[in-house]
Amino acid sequence: MSDPVTTSLAPPKRYRIGEIAQHTGLSRQTLHNYTRWGLIREVGWTPGGHRLYDETVFERLARVMTLRPSHSVEQIRQLLKAG
């Protein structure tokens, strides 16, 4: 069993765009576009200038991929803002 103090102090996992692409099957370009369009958000940058995302990006991408076939980017953005 892990020590709860040590576990709670662990930094949250951050994902590079390539890792997200590998897990989701989306291309890096699509993920860059989704970031540029405000559908997903980076939570930071590496010292080398690479975007970093947290775990919430996967749930958000699942929503985007569900909405994408029948909604415009602007409609998706509004739906994501609404909750």
Backbone torsions as a table, in degrees:
resi	resn	phi	psi	omega
1	MET	NA	136.8	-177.4
2	SER	-82.8	154.5	179.0
3	ASP	-75.0	121.7	-177.2
4	PRO	-61.2	-30.4	179.3
5	VAL	-68.0	-45.3	179.6
6	THR	-64.6	-43.0	-179.0
7	THR	-62.8	-42.3	-177.1
8	SER	-71.1	-19.9	-179.5
9	LEU	-90.1	-7.6	-179.5
10	ALA	-66.5	136.1	178.9
11	PRO	-67.5	149.6	178.8
12	PRO	-65.6	149.6	178.8
13	LYS	-68.9	135.2	175.5
14	ARG	-117.2	138.7	-176.4
15	TYR	-115.1	135.9	171.0
16	ARG	-82.4	161.6	-175.4
17	ILE	-60.7	-34.2	177.9
18	GLY	-64.6	-36.5	177.8
19	GLU	-67.5	-40.4	178.6
20	ILE	-65.4	-42.9	178.0
21	ALA	-58.8	-43.1	-179.6
22	GLN	-64.0	-41.8	-178.0
23	HIS	-74.3	-30.2	-174.0
24	THR	-103.1	-20.9	-175.0
25	GLY	83.8	0.0	176.6
26	LEU	-82.2	151.7	178.7
27	SER	-77.5	158.3	175.5
28	ARG	-58.4	-40.6	-179.4
29	GLN	-62.3	-42.4	177.8
30	THR	-60.9	-44.5	179.1
31	LEU	-64.5	-39.0	175.4
32	HIS	-62.5	-43.1	178.4
33	ASN	-62.8	-44.9	179.6
34	TYR	-60.4	-36.3	176.9
35	THR	-67.3	-47.2	-178.8
36	ARG	-61.5	-36.3	-178.6
37	TRP	-83.0	-3.4	177.7
38	GLY	83.1	16.6	179.7
39	LEU	-83.9	-30.1	172.6
40	ILE	-132.5	159.9	-176.5
41	ARG	-130.2	137.6	171.8
42	GLU	-78.0	152.4	179.5
43	VAL	-107.2	-2.6	179.6
44	GLY	175.5	-173.2	-178.0
45	TRP	-137.7	147.7	173.2
46	THR	-77.8	164.1	175.2
47	PRO	-58.0	-26.2	179.1
48	GLY	-85.4	1.4	176.1
49	GLY	91.7	16.0	177.8
50	HIS	-91.1	141.2	178.3
51	ARG	-68.6	147.7	174.9
52	LEU	-125.3	140.4	-179.5
53	TYR	-124.9	154.6	176.2
54	ASP	-101.5	-175.8	-175.3
55	GLU	-61.6	-26.2	-177.2
56	THR	-64.7	-17.7	-178.8
57	VAL	-63.0	-31.3	-177.0
58	PHE	-69.6	-41.3	176.8
59	GLU	-65.7	-41.9	-179.7
60	ARG	-64.7	-42.6	177.6
61	LEU	-64.2	-37.1	177.0
62	ALA	-60.2	-41.6	176.9
63	ARG	-65.0	-44.6	179.7
64	VAL	-60.1	-45.8	-177.3
65	MET	-66.3	-30.7	176.1
66	THR	-71.0	-39.8	-176.8
67	LEU	-81.4	-27.0	-170.7
68	ARG	-55.0	-41.4	-177.5
69	PRO	-63.8	-25.4	-174.0
70	SER	-121.6	6.2	-178.3
71	HIS	-135.0	151.8	174.8
72	SER	-78.0	166.3	177.5
73	VAL	-58.6	-43.6	179.9
74	GLU	-63.2	-41.5	177.9
75	GLN	-63.2	-42.2	178.7
76	ILE	-63.0	-43.9	178.9
77	ARG	-57.5	-45.1	-180.0
78	GLN	-65.8	-40.5	178.2
79	LEU	-64.5	-39.5	178.7
80	LEU	-68.3	-36.2	177.2
81	LYS	-64.6	-38.9	-177.0
82	ALA	-69.1	-19.6	176.5
83	GLY	130.0	NA	NA
